[in-house]
């Protein structure tokens, strides 16, 4: 079982309580991004395409803990950017673990061996290492040779130190099912505790726009991968119903508030993947976002999305409504033959809006407001020099 039994029980209990309270909108996983800066520039990523003034911003440890208190989700995924570039990351993780939250620290692994002494194994903590396939697949995905080998070395180091380790595998339309299946066998042999997998989301600012999967190709790809994996005992960190959805057997609509994102600018609207503004508080995100404007069938940018950040919560809620159904799928695995579930109608979706330039201008204005000249210019200059030195040190560490 990829998810520890106690974690499954606690998260399941949390979800049941929300249903008893008749809460329609509640978080399952807090997505926490304390910074945008990264030490890689992956071809399918559109989350680091910001000016330096924005990439240099950080959420403080206290702001991260406050985000947890606001949201109240039982699971927290700390991502980025590359979170190990954040100087306060050990403090952030310790604080969240002390609250008995299940924390996944998402990293490309390049700094893990250097930073691992700052962390302690815990049933509430897991490393989640980015690996998009075998050596050739992954190095092509991250646009840099040698990253796969360093990530695998990081996995071995973390496992030898007694940590739980999972991988995060994003797939694109050039993925070969046979190679993916062989890769899943390889990471299981490494002793990885679980696999999280999904198709890549079509970020509008990603350098590579040619290899994002549409929904039909996604379903065909995962059916073939799961067919090849029959009997291989792969361990996934995701709901069996989400995997069944990837194989084309569930007619799900996304639940974007299930995995809300807190960044340096607030709570991102409407979801982890699609940034079209920010709310000042989690409560404002829930109450003031026009959720009906988003999701597959409602908005062009969401048309091909089948990513866990939108659909995992839907699968979990379905499991509560239909416990017999998840029991069957968990026992037999995803359906691999026969007709697929009906697709969502796209004929009434609203056209995409592209407001990146305006958003960046607004974010830069916020930074400018926060850093207005003080009455002590000498002190301000000293702080600026120290900040530049700190950023330079982070970049050196990442190389």
LINMOBEL-V479152 format. One record per run of one state. SS is the DSSP state (~ for helix, > for strand, _ for the rest). FROM is the first residue (numbers start at 0). TO is the last residue. If there is no record, write none. Layout:
BEGIN
ss=SS from=FROM to=TO
ss=SS from=FROM to=TO
END
This chain:
BEGIN
ss=_ from=0 to=3
ss=~ from=4 to=19
ss=_ from=20 to=27
ss=> from=28 to=32
ss=_ from=33 to=50
ss=~ from=51 to=54
ss=_ from=55 to=59
ss=~ from=60 to=70
ss=_ from=71 to=73
ss=> from=74 to=78
ss=_ from=79 to=81
ss=~ from=82 to=84
ss=_ from=85 to=87
ss=~ from=88 to=97
ss=_ from=98 to=100
ss=> from=101 to=106
ss=_ from=107 to=110
ss=~ from=111 to=117
ss=_ from=118 to=123
ss=> from=124 to=129
ss=_ from=130 to=133
ss=~ from=134 to=140
ss=_ from=141 to=145
ss=~ from=146 to=159
ss=_ from=160 to=162
ss=> from=163 to=170
ss=_ from=171 to=175
ss=~ from=176 to=188
ss=_ from=189 to=192
ss=> from=193 to=198
ss=_ from=199 to=213
ss=~ from=214 to=227
ss=_ from=228 to=234
ss=> from=235 to=235
ss=_ from=236 to=238
ss=~ from=239 to=245
ss=_ from=246 to=254
ss=~ from=255 to=258
ss=_ from=259 to=259
ss=> from=260 to=262
ss=_ from=263 to=264
ss=> from=265 to=269
ss=_ from=270 to=273
ss=> from=274 to=278
ss=_ from=279 to=280
ss=~ from=281 to=287
ss=_ from=288 to=289
ss=~ from=290 to=292
ss=_ from=293 to=297
ss=> from=298 to=298
ss=~ from=299 to=301
ss=_ from=302 to=306
ss=~ from=307 to=320
ss=_ from=321 to=321
ss=~ from=322 to=331
ss=_ from=332 to=348
ss=> from=349 to=349
ss=_ from=350 to=354
ss=~ from=355 to=369
ss=_ from=370 to=375
ss=~ from=376 to=397
ss=_ from=398 to=398
END
